[in-house]
Amino acid sequence: MIILRWSKFPGADVASYKVYCSMVGFRLHTIHPSVVAGKTLILKMNDGDEQTITFDGETGLADQLNATLIQGHAYESSNPDWIYVRSDVRTAPGSVEIVDGTALEDFGLVARTIYEKSEDFLIGSVEAPLDPSSVVEYPDPDGVCQDWYTVTTVNSQGQESAKTIYKQPTTNTGNLCVLEGIVTSLQGVRLPDCEVTATLVKYPHESSKASQISLDTVRTYTGPDGRFSLALLQGALVILEIPVVGFSHNITVPRRSHEFITDILVDLDYRYPVEYNG
């Protein structure tokens, strides 16, 4: 199970979102095994030798695929309409090539080679919340951490935006707050590809395992619209820096799931002491 979360763009005309998944693999239509009795599917996993699956018309499709596949596995979806086939090498240089076979048309497949982020497919849609500060959530019960995800917006006229940058899920321990902001020039032009970093100054007060929190700087980059988001541990004191605009301030990460930098109710010019020995 992968749970995707993001925030609504304030002031934007967003009626809904479409969620896409990309993986080193493909999905095929679930059909009754008898439909492909005696038919074949020829695959190559990770540029290896051709592997031919011949369907007997009785055994479950995923079981028959797994009985033959080397360096790849088939998974039954939570949606009964689909079966997923993934390479065991799920990032570059992993690949899955659909070579040929008499069952291609039955499964809704075409011959092609799939590798990291080479293609994606729609897995669902979500209505935009009325509250722009709300966090949008979409669960993917078939997802794994090696998959890639992207989201588009659909406005009130039904027009779909370009896809966001592909991102992989991350696992986390502890409550996170997604800090979000927009970087612009003096002329009000939104700036893409600007580095944004956060460096730990002080552990969250309630942390009982402070020694296990890395001191490494966390970084991200603004997207094409100048927007950035950074997920950080709630309650941590960090130095947030945006070098291109000379932004460098100590802030305490809010104890909320989402916050805009401009809404943090602190004096950004005040430098918090690392320790106070009063």
Secondary structure, 3 states (H helix, E strand, C coil): CEEEEEECCCCCCCCEEEEEEECCEEEEECCCHHHHCCCEEEEEECCCCEEEEECCCCCCHHHHHHHHCCCEEEEECCCCCEEEEEECCCCCCCEEEEEECCCHHHHCCCCEEEECCCCCEEEEEEECCCCCCCEEEEEECCCCCCCEEEEEEECCCCCECCCCCCECCCCCCCCEEEEEEECECCCCCECCCCEEEEEEEECCCCCCCHHHCCCCCEEEECCCCCEEEEEEECCCEEEEEEHHHCEEEEEECCCCCEEEHHHCCCCCCCCCCCCCCC
